[in-house]
């Protein structure tokens, strides 16, 4: 009897599941999304402008291209931002007056205009320290404080950069026929040196989640929070790893907007998560006051701090490359069958000094430029 009741309830629950379509009529091009901070201090100001896509939309992010974007002051000053990437508008330095309020202005290619509310620049305290702990994974923490107890609300972004090396170097290349088929093998350079342009590379990735914190419930304006984690045995820490943290002070309203944004974008999806709430920001359409724009623009000076970590500083990091080499005979049939591999070095010579066989591996194990860039970052030691 109990078994029959169990089956009945399972079937009942399954039969009650229906597809839910949100009763929200989103605009055809999607809601305008604005992410960035007006940097009132030293350094660049950058905004990413895109369009929110629907839950059923399988396309990639829709960036707002070829818009007119500038920072405007209440004293009628203005500072243009140039499009430096897909939907990214930047200026290397604005040189703003800390006693003047500023806002962001946008005009799209459709001729629609948007402005944020004027905001007074907020002073951001310096970052005290970026520390890390390693029980297994590497956990990084941000530490900061305001001795005047004035800030209370903070936002952070980070960029991680790491140097990595290919599992194998190469001195060889394929010889191809007129149809582009690999039929032979030859030395990459006449002097038989190794290719160094594909051996040492760097890669940079930026934070994608919203990172913010508050000391409002504490007697002292002091913050010590986890900001990023690198999983144990990650290739990121095999030569040298660096984390750059950018810190901004935010207003109470800006902080509350970030809280709602995080709940709507990162903490929904199950019956036990908070339900989505309306994202009322401080950016408005000049022609339609009812249009929904996702974004909260503030002005604050940016504080930065960078740290470097070497694998020798860690305990039992344990990275192991999954790469393996295969021996290929220097024969057209054998080469053609393994032409998807990248040749590395000679395995065996014939008695006449010709290449009898060679080693080959997956290209991603030989060509580091498939996963990074060979150009050394200017801040790298």
Buried (B, 14 or more C-beta within 10 A) or exposed (E): EEEEEEEEEEEEEEEEEEEEEEEEEBEEBBBBBBBBBBBBBEBEBBBBBBBBBEEEEEEEEBBBEEBBBBBBBEEEBEBEBEBEEBBBBBBEEBEBBEEBBBBBBBBBEEEBEBBBBBBBBBBBBEBBEBEBEBEEEBBBBBBBBBEEEEBBBBBBBBBBBBBBBBBBBBBBBBEEEEEEEBBBBEEBEEEEEBBEEBBBBBBEEEBEEBBBBBBEEEEEBBBBBEBBEBEBBBBBBBBBBBBBBBBBBBBEBBBBBBBBBBBBBEEEEEEEEEEBEEBEBBBBBEEEEEBBBBBBBBBBBBBBBBBEBEBEEBEEBEBEEEEEBEEBBBBBEBBEEBBEBBBBBBBEEEEEEEBBBBBBBBEBBBBBEBEBEEEEEEEEE
